[in-house]
Amino acid sequence: MPPPLTEERRCDVVVIGAGITGALVSDALTSAGLSVIAVDRRHPAHGSTSASTALIQYELDVQLNELMDKVGARRALDTYHAAADGVRLIMRICSELEKPVGFRERSTIYFASRARDADGLRKECAARNLAHLPCEVLDRRALASIVDFEAPLALRTTLAAEIDPWRLTRALFDRCKARELELYGRTEVTRIVPEKSHIEIRTKRGKIRARHVVIAAGYESEKFLPKRVAKLNSTYAIVTEPVKSFDGWHDRSLIWESARPYIYARTTPDDRIMVGGGDDPFRDPEHRDARVPVKAEKLLQRTRRLFPRIEMELSYAWAGTFAETKDGLPYMGAHPQGDPRVLFALGYGANGIPFSAMAGEILTGIILGRDHPYRDTFVFDR
């Protein structure tokens, strides 16, 4: 495990947060030749990264048609294209890494939970096709040919994957160390002090002077903002013991549904089933964790109903906390009330990992004074 920071250091960019977002941002920064120091108050890859179920897809919780009504056609289309580009970027990164990170390309099946959702999904597929995003409609018969569960209609996409976020984070930091990265765990940032020539990042044990700061600490980044920009929710997940077969689950696609809150499921390289959902408003960690047994049983029973031919036994259950913005979009860049050298990489929502990959490219461009097609898509004052 990386040691804590105990002295004064200097670098081009400090990255606060050493989870999957911090690793992807650090990878982009160091690949551009910048020196980086990444710090985390825990050990790297712990916290929300370890709790992530890591379904990598371009689809958002907010459908494209709905998002166009919320934020306008241009921003909605850019958001979906950015998510798709993020998925492609994750795929490329995983193909370059020497260590296995549990990466598998998958398709997704997004099914209508109720009959009244079917027409909306047809229109959603048409909107995505017009935007040149991969998507096809599966009617009831076509769906029944590839999965055991029934639904009036489903959408299938091909641009998706699954990964192990903990292993990907560790592999990315290993690659960054071969460039110009220092990594410190158990190092909590207490203050960020902008000076004329630099920014001073103060911790309980040492200081860092840098030209820029990127805050990539998930929902814990809120303490560095002038006001809260997202609400917190609790989510729950289970993983089964290895199963003998995946009868009735063609191609082991990523599965999710139109109901809100929804459940989602995927498989793992060691033949387990991972299921998440049952989201509810976050109150405190104790209340969230106390609900795990009941939530886990509901997730397991729902999955058994979806795939009755698969014998499954619960192995482990856990809970996590995630942030959700009003429009469902992430935030990337400087806050208008803060110092422009202090940047945020907040991949909030269901597409946190693909958006974090894009944040690495966008913020690297900002630091180096280069333009990026999505630079203005995820600004705070949108």
For each residue, the residues with C-beta under 8 A, 3 or more apart:
1: 43 44 185
2: 18 43 44 183 184 185
3: 6 184 185 186
4: 184 185 186 187 205
5: 9 37 39 184 187 203 205 206 208
6: 3 205 206
7: 206
8: 206 207 208 209
9: 5 37 182 206 207 208 209
10: 208 209 210
11: 14 35 36 37 182 208 209 210
12: 29 34 35 36 210 211 212 367
13: 29 34 35 36 37 210 211 212 213 214 367
14: 11 36 37 38 39 199 201 208 210 212 213 214
15: 18 22 25 26 29 36 37 38 39 213 214 216
16: 22 38 39 40 189 201 213 214 215 216 217 221 224
17: 21 22 38 40 215 216 217 218 220 221
18: 2 15 22 23 38 39 40 42 43 44 45 169 173 183 185
19: 22 23 40 44 45 46 47 48 49 169 216 217 218
20: 23 24 45 49 52 165 168 169 352 353 356
21: 17 24 25 216 218 345 347 352 353 356 359
22: 15 16 17 18 19 25 26 38 40 44 214 216 217 345
23: 18 19 20 26 27 38 44 45 168 169 172 173 176
24: 20 21 27 28 93 172 353 356 357 359 360
25: 15 21 22 28 29 214 216 345 356 359 360 363 364
26: 15 22 23 29 30 36 38 172 173 176 181 360
27: 23 24 30 31 93 172 175 176 360
28: 24 25 31 32 360 361 363 364
29: 12 13 15 25 26 32 34 36 214 360 363 364 367
30: 26 27 33 34 35 36 176 179 180 181
31: 27 28 179
32: 28 29 364 368
33: 30 180
34: 12 13 29 30 180 364 367 368
35: 11 12 13 30 180 181
36: 11 12 13 14 15 26 29 30 176 180 181 182
37: 5 9 11 13 14 15 181 182 183 184 208 210
38: 14 15 16 17 18 22 23 26 44 173 176 181 182 183 184
39: 5 14 15 16 18 183 184 185 187 189 201 203 208
40: 16 17 18 19 22 43 44 46 47 184 185 186 187 217
41: 186 187 188 189
42: 18 46 47 185 186
43: 1 2 18 40 46 185 186
44: 1 2 18 19 22 23 38 40 169 170 173 183 185
45: 18 19 20 23 49 50 165 166 169 170
46: 19 40 42 43 49 50
47: 19 40 42 50 51 218 220
48: 19 51 52 218 219 320 321 322
49: 19 20 45 46 52 165 166 169
50: 45 46 47 165 166
51: 47 48 237 318 319 320
52: 20 48 49 165 320 352 353
53: 237 264 266 274 276
54: 162 163 164 165 353
55: 108 160 162 254 256 264 266 350
56: 87 90 160 161 162 163 353 354
57: 83 87 108 157 159 160 161 254 351 354
58: 80 83 84 86 87 133 157 159 160 351 354
59: 83 108 110 157 350 351
60: 63 64 67 79 80 83 328 349 350 351
61: 260 324 328 349 350
62: 66 67 70 327 328
63: 60 66 67 120 124
64: 60 67 68 76 77 80 124 127 128 131 133
65: 68 69 120 123 124 127
66: 62 63 69 70
67: 60 62 63 64 70 71 76 79 80 327 328
68: 64 65 71 72 73 76 77 127
69: 65 66
70: 62 66 67 76 327 328
71: 67 68 75 76 79 327 329 382
72: 68 75 76
73: 68 76 77
74: 77 78
75: 71 72 78 79 329 377 382
76: 64 67 68 70 71 72 73 79 80
77: 64 68 73 74 80 81 131
78: 74 75 81 82 373 374 377
79: 60 67 71 75 76 82 83 329 377 378
80: 58 60 64 67 76 77 83 84 128 131 133
81: 77 78 84 85 131 133
82: 78 79 85 86 355 358 374 377 378
83: 57 58 59 60 79 80 86 87 351 354 355 358
84: 58 80 81 87 88 133 159 354
85: 81 82 88 89 354 358 374
86: 58 82 83 89 90 351 353 354 355 356 357 358
87: 56 57 58 83 84 90 91 159 160 161 354
88: 84 85 91 92 159
89: 85 86 92 93 354 357 358 361
90: 56 86 87 93 94 161 163 353 354 357
91: 87 88 94 95 103 105 161
92: 88 89 95 96
93: 24 27 89 90 96 97 172 357
94: 90 91 97 101 103 161 163 168
95: 91 92 103
96: 92 93
97: 93 94 101 168 171 172 175
98: 171
99: 167 170 171 174
100: 103 167
101: 94 97 163 164 167 168 171
102: 162 163 164 167 168 268 269
103: 91 94 95 100 161 162 163 168
104: 161 162 163 269
105: 91 160 161
106: 160 161 162 251 252 253 254 266
107: 156 157 158 160 251 253 254
108: 55 57 59 155 156 157 160 253 254 255 256
109: 138 143 146 147 154 155 156 253 254 255 256
110: 59 121 154 155 156 157 256 257 258
111: 143 149 151 153 154 155 255 256 257 258
112: 115 117 118 121 151 152 153 154 257 258
113: 117 151 257 258 259 262
114: 117 152 258 259
115: 112 118 152
116: 119
117: 112 113 114 120 121 152 153 258 259
118: 112 115 121 122 152 153
119: 116 122 123
120: 63 65 117 123 124 258
121: 110 112 117 118 124 125 137 153 154 155 258
122: 118 119 125 126 137 153
123: 65 119 120 126 127
124: 63 64 65 120 121 127 128 135 155
125: 121 122 128 129 135 136 137 155
126: 122 123 129 130
127: 64 65 68 123 124 130 131
128: 64 80 124 125 131 133 134 135
129: 125 126 132 133 135
130: 126 127
131: 64 77 80 81 127 128
132: 129
133: 58 64 80 81 84 128 129 157 159
134: 128 157 158 159
135: 124 125 128 129 155 156 157
136: 125 155 156 157
137: 121 122 125 153 154 155
138: 109 142 143 146 153 154 155 156
139: 142 143 153
140: 143 144 150 151 152 153
141: 144 145
142: 138 139 145 146
143: 109 111 138 139 140 146 147 150 151 153 154
144: 140 141 147 150
145: 141 142 250
146: 109 138 142 143 250 251 253
147: 109 143 144 248 249 250 253 255 306 307
148: 247 248 249 306 307 308 309
149: 111 248 305 306 307
150: 140 143 144
151: 111 112 113 140 143 154 257
152: 112 114 115 117 118 140
153: 111 112 117 118 121 122 137 138 139 140 143
154: 109 110 111 112 121 137 138 143 151
155: 108 109 110 111 121 124 125 135 136 137 138
156: 107 108 109 110 135 136 138 253
157: 57 58 59 107 108 110 133 134 135 136 160
158: 107 134
159: 57 58 84 87 88 133 134
160: 55 56 57 58 87 105 106 107 108 157 254
161: 56 57 87 90 91 94 103 104 105 106
162: 54 55 56 102 103 104 106 254 266 267 268
163: 54 56 90 94 101 102 103 104 167 168 353
164: 54 101 102 167 168 269
165: 20 45 49 50 52 54 168 169 353
166: 45 49 50 169 170
167: 99 100 101 102 163 164 170 171
168: 20 23 94 97 101 102 103 163 164 165 171 172
169: 18 19 20 23 44 45 49 165 166 172 173
170: 44 45 99 166 167 173 174
171: 97 98 99 101 167 168 174 175
172: 23 24 26 27 93 97 168 169 175 176
173: 18 23 26 38 44 169 170 176 177 181 183
174: 99 170 171 177 178
175: 27 97 171 172 178 179
176: 23 26 27 30 36 38 172 173 179 181 183
177: 173 174 181 183
178: 174 175
179: 30 31 175 176
180: 30 33 34 35 36
181: 26 30 35 36 37 38 173 176 177
182: 9 11 36 37 38
183: 2 18 37 38 39 44 173 176 177
184: 2 3 4 5 37 38 39 40 187
185: 1 2 3 4 18 39 40 42 43 44
186: 3 4 40 41 42 43
187: 4 5 39 40 41 184 203 204 205 206
188: 41 203 204
189: 16 39 41 192 201 202 203
190: 202 203 204
191: 200 201 202
192: 189 199 200 201 202 213 224 342
193: 199 200 201 202
194: 199 200 339 341 342
195: 198 199 200
196:
197:
198: 195 209 210 211
199: 14 192 193 194 195 209 210 211 212 213 339 341 342
200: 191 192 193 194 195 207 208 209
201: 14 16 39 189 191 192 193 207 208 209 210 213
202: 189 190 191 192 193 207
203: 5 39 187 188 189 190 206 207 208
204: 187 188 190
205: 4 5 6 187
206: 5 6 7 8 9 187 203
207: 8 9 200 201 202 203
208: 5 8 9 10 11 14 37 39 200 201 203
209: 8 9 10 11 198 199 200 201
210: 10 11 12 13 14 37 198 199 201 213
211: 12 13 198 199 341 367
212: 12 13 14 199 341 342 343 367
213: 13 14 15 16 192 199 201 210 341 342 343
214: 13 14 15 16 22 25 29 343 344 345 363
215: 16 17 221 224 342 343 344 345 346
216: 15 16 17 19 21 22 25 221 344 345 346 356 359
217: 16 17 19 22 40 220 221
218: 17 19 21 47 48 221 322 323 346
219: 48 222 230 232 321 322 323 348
220: 17 47 217 223
221: 16 17 215 216 217 218 224 225 344 346
222: 219 225 228 229 230 323
223: 220
224: 16 192 215 221 342 344
225: 221 222 228 229 335 338 344
226: 335 337 338
227:
228: 222 225 231
229: 222 225 325 331 346 380
230: 219 222 323 324 325 326 346 348
231: 228 281 323 324
232: 219 281 282 321 322 323 324
233: 279 280 281 282 321 322 323 324
234: 279 280 281 282 283 288 291 319 320 321
235: 276 277 278 279 319 320 321 322
236: 276 277 278 279 291 292 295 296 299 317 318 319 320
237: 51 53 274 275 276 277 299 317 318 319 320
238: 274 275 276 296 299 300 314 315 316 317 318
239: 268 272 273 274 275 315 316 317
240: 243 272 273 274 300 312 313 314 315
241: 272 312 313 314 315
242: 270 271 272
243: 240 246 271 272 273 310 311 312
244: 311
245: 309 310
246: 243 249 252 267 271 307 310
247: 148 307 309 310
248: 147 148 149 307 308 309 310
249: 147 148 246 252 253 267 307 310
250: 145 146 147 253
251: 106 107 146
252: 106 246 249 266 267
253: 106 107 108 109 146 147 156 249 250
254: 55 57 106 107 108 109 160 162 264 265 266
255: 108 109 111 147 264 265 266 306
256: 55 108 109 110 111 262 263 264 265
257: 110 111 112 113 151 262 263 264
258: 110 111 112 113 114 117 120 121 262
259: 113 114 117 262
260: 61
261: 277 278 279 280
262: 113 256 257 258 259 277
263: 256 257 275 276 277 278 299 302 303
264: 53 55 254 255 256 257 275 276 277
265: 254 255 256 273 274 275 276 303 306
266: 53 55 106 162 252 254 255 273 274
267: 162 246 249 252 271 272 273 274
268: 102 162 239 271 272 273 274
269: 102 104 164
270: 242
271: 242 243 246 267 268
272: 239 240 241 242 243 267 268 315
273: 239 240 243 265 266 267 268 303 310 312
274: 53 237 238 239 240 265 266 267 268
275: 237 238 239 263 264 265 299 300 302 303
276: 53 235 236 237 238 263 264 265 299
277: 235 236 237 261 262 263 264 299
278: 235 236 261 263 295 298 299
279: 233 234 235 236 261
280: 233 234 261 291
281: 231 232 233 234
282: 232 233 234 288 321
283: 234 287 288
284: 287 288
285: 288 289 321
286: 289 290
287: 283 284 290 291
288: 234 282 283 284 285 291 292 319 321
289: 285 286 292 319
290: 286 287
291: 234 236 280 287 288 294 295 319
292: 236 288 289 295 296 317 318 319
293: 296 297 317
294: 291 297 298
295: 236 278 291 292 298 299 317 319
296: 236 238 292 293 299 300 314 317
297: 293 294 300 301
298: 278 294 295 301 302
299: 236 237 238 263 275 276 277 278 295 296 302 303 317
300: 238 240 275 296 297 303 304 312 314
301: 297 298 304 305
302: 263 275 298 299 305 306
303: 263 265 273 275 299 300 306 307 312
304: 300 301 307 308 310 312
305: 149 301 302 308
306: 147 148 149 255 265 302 303
307: 147 148 149 246 247 248 249 303 304 310 312
308: 148 248 304 305
309: 148 245 247 248
310: 243 245 246 247 248 249 273 304 307
311: 243 244
312: 240 241 243 273 300 303 304 307
313: 240 241
314: 238 240 241 296 300 317
315: 238 239 240 241 272
316: 238 239
317: 236 237 238 239 292 293 295 296 299 314
318: 51 236 237 238 292
319: 51 234 235 236 237 288 289 291 292 295
320: 48 51 52 234 235 236 237
321: 48 219 232 233 234 235 282 285 288
322: 48 218 219 232 233 235 348 349 352
323: 218 219 222 230 231 232 233 346 348
324: 61 230 231 232 233 328 348 349
325: 229 230 328 329 330 331 348 349
326: 230
327: 62 67 70 71 382
328: 60 61 62 67 70 324 325 349
329: 71 75 79 325 348 349 377 378 382
330: 325 346 347 348 349 351 352 355 359 378
331: 229 325 344 346 348 378 379 380
332: 343 344 345 346 355 358 359 362 363 374 377 378 379
333: 343 344 362 363 366 375 378 379 380
334: 338 339 340 341 342 343 344 366 380
335: 225 226 338 342 344 380
336: 380 381
337: 226
338: 225 226 334 335 342
339: 194 199 334 342
340: 334
341: 194 199 211 212 213 334
342: 192 194 199 212 213 215 224 334 335 338 339
343: 212 213 214 215 332 333 334 363 366 367
344: 214 215 216 221 224 225 331 332 333 334 335 380
345: 21 22 25 214 215 216 332 356 359 360 363
346: 215 216 218 221 229 230 323 330 331 332
347: 21 330 351 352 353 354 355 356 359
348: 219 230 322 323 324 325 329 330 331 352
349: 60 61 322 324 325 328 329 330 352 355
350: 55 59 60 61
351: 57 58 59 60 83 86 330 347 354 355
352: 20 21 52 322 330 347 348 349 355 356
353: 20 21 24 52 54 56 86 90 163 165 347 356 357
354: 56 57 58 83 84 85 86 87 89 90 347 351 357 358
355: 82 83 86 330 332 347 349 351 352 358 359 378
356: 20 21 24 25 86 216 345 347 352 353 359 360
357: 24 86 89 90 93 353 354 360 361
358: 82 83 85 86 89 332 354 355 361 362 374
359: 21 24 25 216 330 332 345 347 355 356 362 363 378
360: 24 25 26 27 28 29 345 356 357 363 364
361: 28 89 357 358 364 365 372
362: 332 333 358 359 365 366 372 374 375 378
363: 25 28 29 214 332 333 343 345 359 360 366 367
364: 25 28 29 32 34 360 361 367 368 370
365: 361 362 368 369 370 371 372 375
366: 333 334 343 362 363 369 370 372 375
367: 12 13 29 34 211 212 343 363 364
368: 32 34 364 365
369: 365 366
370: 364 365 366
371: 365 375
372: 361 362 365 366 375
373: 78
374: 78 82 85 332 358 362 377 378
375: 333 362 365 366 371 372
376: 379
377: 75 78 79 82 329 332 374
378: 79 82 329 330 331 332 333 355 359 362 374 382
379: 331 332 333 376 382
380: 229 331 333 334 335 336 344
381: 336
382: 71 75 327 329 378 379
